[in-house]
Amino acid sequence: MPDEQMANSGGPPATAAGPPPTPSAPPSPAARPLDTIDRSILRMLQTDGRASIRSVAERVHVSRANAYARINRLIDDGVIRGFSALIDQERAGQGASAYITLKIVQNSWRTVRKQLTALPGATHIALVSGDFDVLLLVHTKDNRELRELVLTRIQSIPEVLSTRTLLVFEETDLGPEEE
């Protein structure tokens, strides 16, 4: 994405005739630094998001109250954004997976993102730099459904200039690094 697009994506530029625009949301406070215990807790929860406070406390050698407080702080600080299950897409009936790259109209990221998040099977969307603007991961029942998603749904978004579909033959979720 060109630098101008990134610079202008926050709204109209300030002019000498008036004050600069007000940001749409206040900037997030900086997250507090993480220590080795925090990082160990994060690795544990990445491996098993259902781990009990007791087992977390035992593994990192702190009291249950301390483990509970640390996890809540990590959640409050936005370091932990949520908890989820890792899905085997094929066993869940989603036999076709693809990364789709999109080139989009300059300054249309927010509009395109909103439409892409509503797509069935979309699991990851990223605004990136390079030869294309957006990287989208989708899972569908089969190649026919994937074709329909790309040709009918994605390519009909007016701000999408072009797409390229990369079929996934095999995928492996990477867990946290071992200590």
Contacts in CASP RR format, 6 or more apart in sequence:
PFRMAT RR
TARGET T0000
AUTHOR 0000-0000-0000
METHOD contacts of the structure
MODEL  1
MPDEQMANSGGPPATAAGPPPTPSAPPSPAARPLDTIDRSILRMLQTDGR
ASIRSVAERVHVSRANAYARINRLIDDGVIRGFSALIDQERAGQGASAYI
TLKIVQNSWRTVRKQLTALPGATHIALVSGDFDVLLLVHTKDNRELRELV
LTRIQSIPEVLSTRTLLVFEETDLGPEEE
1 106 0 8 1.000
1 127 0 8 1.000
1 128 0 8 1.000
1 129 0 8 1.000
1 130 0 8 1.000
1 133 0 8 1.000
2 106 0 8 1.000
4 106 0 8 1.000
5 106 0 8 1.000
5 107 0 8 1.000
8 106 0 8 1.000
8 107 0 8 1.000
9 107 0 8 1.000
9 109 0 8 1.000
9 110 0 8 1.000
10 24 0 8 1.000
11 21 0 8 1.000
12 21 0 8 1.000
14 20 0 8 1.000
14 21 0 8 1.000
31 77 0 8 1.000
31 78 0 8 1.000
31 79 0 8 1.000
32 73 0 8 1.000
32 77 0 8 1.000
34 42 0 8 1.000
34 79 0 8 1.000
37 60 0 8 1.000
37 62 0 8 1.000
37 70 0 8 1.000
38 70 0 8 1.000
38 74 0 8 1.000
38 79 0 8 1.000
40 59 0 8 1.000
40 60 0 8 1.000
40 179 0 8 1.000
41 56 0 8 1.000
41 60 0 8 1.000
41 67 0 8 1.000
41 70 0 8 1.000
41 71 0 8 1.000
41 74 0 8 1.000
42 74 0 8 1.000
42 79 0 8 1.000
42 80 0 8 1.000
42 176 0 8 1.000
43 176 0 8 1.000
43 177 0 8 1.000
43 179 0 8 1.000
44 51 0 8 1.000
44 56 0 8 1.000
44 59 0 8 1.000
44 60 0 8 1.000
45 51 0 8 1.000
45 56 0 8 1.000
45 71 0 8 1.000
45 80 0 8 1.000
45 83 0 8 1.000
46 175 0 8 1.000
46 176 0 8 1.000
47 175 0 8 1.000
47 176 0 8 1.000
49 83 0 8 1.000
50 83 0 8 1.000
53 64 0 8 1.000
53 67 0 8 1.000
53 68 0 8 1.000
53 71 0 8 1.000
54 64 0 8 1.000
56 67 0 8 1.000
56 71 0 8 1.000
57 63 0 8 1.000
57 64 0 8 1.000
57 66 0 8 1.000
57 67 0 8 1.000
57 68 0 8 1.000
60 67 0 8 1.000
62 70 0 8 1.000
71 80 0 8 1.000
74 80 0 8 1.000
75 82 0 8 1.000
86 173 0 8 1.000
89 95 0 8 1.000
89 97 0 8 1.000
89 139 0 8 1.000
93 141 0 8 1.000
94 121 0 8 1.000
94 139 0 8 1.000
94 140 0 8 1.000
94 141 0 8 1.000
95 139 0 8 1.000
95 140 0 8 1.000
95 141 0 8 1.000
95 142 0 8 1.000
96 139 0 8 1.000
96 140 0 8 1.000
96 141 0 8 1.000
96 142 0 8 1.000
96 143 0 8 1.000
96 145 0 8 1.000
96 146 0 8 1.000
96 167 0 8 1.000
97 137 0 8 1.000
97 138 0 8 1.000
97 139 0 8 1.000
97 140 0 8 1.000
97 167 0 8 1.000
97 168 0 8 1.000
97 171 0 8 1.000
98 137 0 8 1.000
98 138 0 8 1.000
98 140 0 8 1.000
98 146 0 8 1.000
98 150 0 8 1.000
98 165 0 8 1.000
98 166 0 8 1.000
98 167 0 8 1.000
98 168 0 8 1.000
99 135 0 8 1.000
99 136 0 8 1.000
99 137 0 8 1.000
99 165 0 8 1.000
99 166 0 8 1.000
99 168 0 8 1.000
100 135 0 8 1.000
100 136 0 8 1.000
100 137 0 8 1.000
100 138 0 8 1.000
100 150 0 8 1.000
100 154 0 8 1.000
100 163 0 8 1.000
100 164 0 8 1.000
100 165 0 8 1.000
100 166 0 8 1.000
101 131 0 8 1.000
101 132 0 8 1.000
101 134 0 8 1.000
101 135 0 8 1.000
101 136 0 8 1.000
101 163 0 8 1.000
101 164 0 8 1.000
101 166 0 8 1.000
102 112 0 8 1.000
102 132 0 8 1.000
102 133 0 8 1.000
102 134 0 8 1.000
102 135 0 8 1.000
102 136 0 8 1.000
102 154 0 8 1.000
102 160 0 8 1.000
102 161 0 8 1.000
102 162 0 8 1.000
102 163 0 8 1.000
103 132 0 8 1.000
103 133 0 8 1.000
103 160 0 8 1.000
103 161 0 8 1.000
103 162 0 8 1.000
103 163 0 8 1.000
104 112 0 8 1.000
104 133 0 8 1.000
104 134 0 8 1.000
104 159 0 8 1.000
104 160 0 8 1.000
104 161 0 8 1.000
105 158 0 8 1.000
105 159 0 8 1.000
105 160 0 8 1.000
105 161 0 8 1.000
108 159 0 8 1.000
109 127 0 8 1.000
109 133 0 8 1.000
109 134 0 8 1.000
111 159 0 8 1.000
112 134 0 8 1.000
112 157 0 8 1.000
112 159 0 8 1.000
112 160 0 8 1.000
113 125 0 8 1.000
113 127 0 8 1.000
113 134 0 8 1.000
115 157 0 8 1.000
116 122 0 8 1.000
116 125 0 8 1.000
116 134 0 8 1.000
116 136 0 8 1.000
116 154 0 8 1.000
116 157 0 8 1.000
117 125 0 8 1.000
119 138 0 8 1.000
119 149 0 8 1.000
119 153 0 8 1.000
119 154 0 8 1.000
120 140 0 8 1.000
120 149 0 8 1.000
121 138 0 8 1.000
121 139 0 8 1.000
121 140 0 8 1.000
121 149 0 8 1.000
122 136 0 8 1.000
122 137 0 8 1.000
122 138 0 8 1.000
123 137 0 8 1.000
123 138 0 8 1.000
123 139 0 8 1.000
124 135 0 8 1.000
124 136 0 8 1.000
124 137 0 8 1.000
125 134 0 8 1.000
125 135 0 8 1.000
125 136 0 8 1.000
125 137 0 8 1.000
126 134 0 8 1.000
126 135 0 8 1.000
126 136 0 8 1.000
127 133 0 8 1.000
127 134 0 8 1.000
128 134 0 8 1.000
128 135 0 8 1.000
132 164 0 8 1.000
136 154 0 8 1.000
138 146 0 8 1.000
138 149 0 8 1.000
140 146 0 8 1.000
140 149 0 8 1.000
146 165 0 8 1.000
150 163 0 8 1.000
150 165 0 8 1.000
154 160 0 8 1.000
154 163 0 8 1.000
155 163 0 8 1.000
END
